[in-house]
Amino acid sequence: MTTKTAPWFGRVLKWHKMLDGHACAYRGRVYTIVKPEGEERWHFTVNPDYPAAEPLSRCGGPGLARSLERSRPLAEAWLLVDPADRIAGAPNFMYAVRGDRPGFGELGELIVWTDADQGLLRICRSVPWSPGDPKLPGPLVATVQPIFHRGGQITHWRTAGPDGTHWDNSAYWCEACRLVESRA
């Protein structure tokens, strides 16, 4: 018996290995990520937000991560998450997917960490600073889960309390963060 894993970035779109990289199709376009010779990071070959724009780098598009295993989730987040949710105003979603544990709320007392196995983000109170890790997760405040439609599009973000009680659905990640902040 196999257990089905929860949908999460890096597992939503179907990726195909190509001679020079990996590609996936989304909303009628093919997006390719490559790691050119001599480069440390994987890159999109075009800017996913502005495919017809001038190249951002000699690789064409924005850089992702050093390994393919970390680049695919970032690439999918870039494609599937609304651009407004990847900029300041809420914790930058790309940082959360990358595993950086971004903080938000007054004085950054709430931190976000990814639970890819469960297909959600856990929002916790931060605990006092320690020399090894300045942002350790403390007590769970809420969870936020992207709900994917067939084809990968996010239909909404489901927010739940620490006990799993459904709070609300939000159209955007930043709205879900504001809800959590108001209840924290």
C-alpha positions in Angstrom: 0.0 0.0 0.0 1.4 3.4 -0.9 0.6 6.5 1.0 -0.3 9.6 -1.0 1.7 12.7 -0.2 0.0 16.0 0.1 0.3 18.4 -2.8 3.3 20.8 -2.3 5.5 22.9 -4.5 7.9 20.6 -6.4 5.2 17.9 -6.7 2.3 19.7 -8.3 3.5 20.2 -11.9 4.8 17.5 -14.1 8.5 18.0 -14.9 10.3 16.5 -17.9 14.0 16.0 -18.1 15.5 17.6 -21.2 19.1 17.5 -22.5 19.9 20.9 -21.0 17.6 21.0 -18.0 14.0 20.3 -16.8 10.7 21.7 -18.2 7.1 21.9 -17.2 4.0 23.3 -18.8 1.7 25.7 -17.0 -1.1 27.8 -18.4 -0.2 27.1 -22.0 3.5 27.9 -21.7 6.5 25.7 -21.2 8.9 26.9 -18.5 12.5 25.5 -18.4 15.1 25.6 -15.7 18.7 25.0 -16.4 22.1 25.0 -14.7 24.5 26.3 -17.2 28.1 25.2 -17.1 30.0 27.4 -14.6 26.9 28.6 -12.8 26.3 27.8 -9.1 22.5 28.0 -9.4 19.7 26.7 -11.5 17.9 29.4 -13.4 14.7 29.9 -15.4 15.5 30.5 -19.1 13.0 33.4 -19.1 11.5 35.6 -16.4 8.2 33.8 -15.6 6.4 37.0 -14.7 7.4 38.7 -18.0 8.4 36.1 -20.6 8.9 38.6 -23.4 11.1 40.9 -21.4 14.8 41.3 -21.8 16.9 38.6 -20.0 17.6 39.2 -16.3 21.0 37.5 -16.5 23.1 35.6 -19.0 21.0 32.5 -18.1 17.9 34.4 -19.1 15.7 34.3 -16.0 15.9 34.6 -12.3 18.1 32.2 -10.2 16.7 29.6 -8.0 18.8 27.3 -5.8 22.0 25.3 -6.1 20.4 21.9 -6.3 17.6 20.6 -8.5 15.8 19.2 -5.5 15.5 22.8 -4.0 15.1 24.6 -7.3 11.9 22.7 -8.5 9.8 23.8 -5.4 11.0 27.4 -5.9 10.2 27.3 -9.6 6.7 25.9 -8.9 6.1 28.5 -6.2 7.2 31.2 -8.7 4.7 29.9 -11.2 1.8 29.1 -9.0 1.8 31.8 -6.3 0.3 35.2 -7.1 3.1 37.8 -7.7 1.7 39.9 -4.9 2.4 37.1 -2.4 6.1 37.0 -3.4 6.8 40.6 -2.3 7.0 42.6 0.9 3.8 43.1 2.9 3.5 39.6 4.2 6.2 37.1 4.8 7.8 36.6 1.4 6.3 33.2 0.4 9.5 32.3 -1.6 11.5 32.6 1.6 9.1 30.2 3.3 9.3 27.6 0.5 13.1 27.9 0.5 13.2 27.1 4.2 14.4 30.5 5.6 11.6 30.8 8.2 10.6 34.4 7.5 9.2 36.4 10.4 6.2 38.8 10.6 3.9 40.4 13.1 5.0 43.0 15.6 8.7 42.7 16.0 8.7 39.5 14.0 7.3 37.4 16.8 5.6 35.0 14.4 7.7 32.8 12.1 6.7 30.6 9.2 8.2 27.2 8.4 7.4 24.7 5.7 6.0 21.3 6.4 6.2 19.8 2.9 5.2 16.3 4.0 1.8 17.7 5.2 1.6 20.2 2.4 1.2 23.3 4.6 3.0 26.1 6.4 3.1 26.2 10.1 3.1 29.6 11.8 4.6 29.6 15.3 5.6 32.1 17.9 9.3 32.5 18.0 11.2 31.5 21.1 14.1 33.5 22.6 17.2 33.8 20.5 19.8 31.1 20.7 23.4 31.3 19.4 22.8 28.4 16.9 19.5 29.5 15.4 18.0 33.0 16.0 14.5 31.9 14.7 13.5 28.7 16.5 9.8 27.7 16.2 7.9 27.9 19.4 4.2 27.2 20.1 2.0 26.6 17.0 -0.3 29.5 16.3 -1.9 28.4 13.0 -1.4 26.5 9.8 -1.9 27.8 6.3 -2.4 25.3 3.4 -2.5 26.2 -0.3 -5.4 24.3 -1.9 -4.5 23.3 -5.5 -6.9 22.9 -8.4 -6.2 20.4 -11.1 -3.4 21.9 -13.2 -1.7 23.5 -10.3 -3.5 26.7 -9.8 -4.1 27.7 -6.2 -7.8 28.2 -5.6 -7.4 29.5 -2.0 -5.4 29.3 1.2 -7.0 27.4 4.0 -6.2 28.8 7.5 -6.6 26.7 10.6 -5.9 27.1 14.3 -3.4 25.2 16.3 -6.0 22.5 17.0 -6.8 22.1 13.3 -10.1 24.0 13.5 -10.8 25.7 10.2 -10.7 29.5 10.6 -11.2 30.8 7.0 -10.2 30.6 3.4 -8.3 33.5 1.8 -7.7 34.3 -1.8 -4.1 35.3 -1.1 -1.2 34.2 1.1 -0.9 37.8 2.5 -4.6 37.8 3.5 -4.1 34.5 5.4 -1.1 36.0 7.2 -3.1 39.0 8.2 -5.8 36.7 9.6 -3.3 34.8 11.6 -1.7 38.0 12.9 -5.1 39.3 14.0 -5.8 36.1 16.0 -2.3 35.5 17.4 
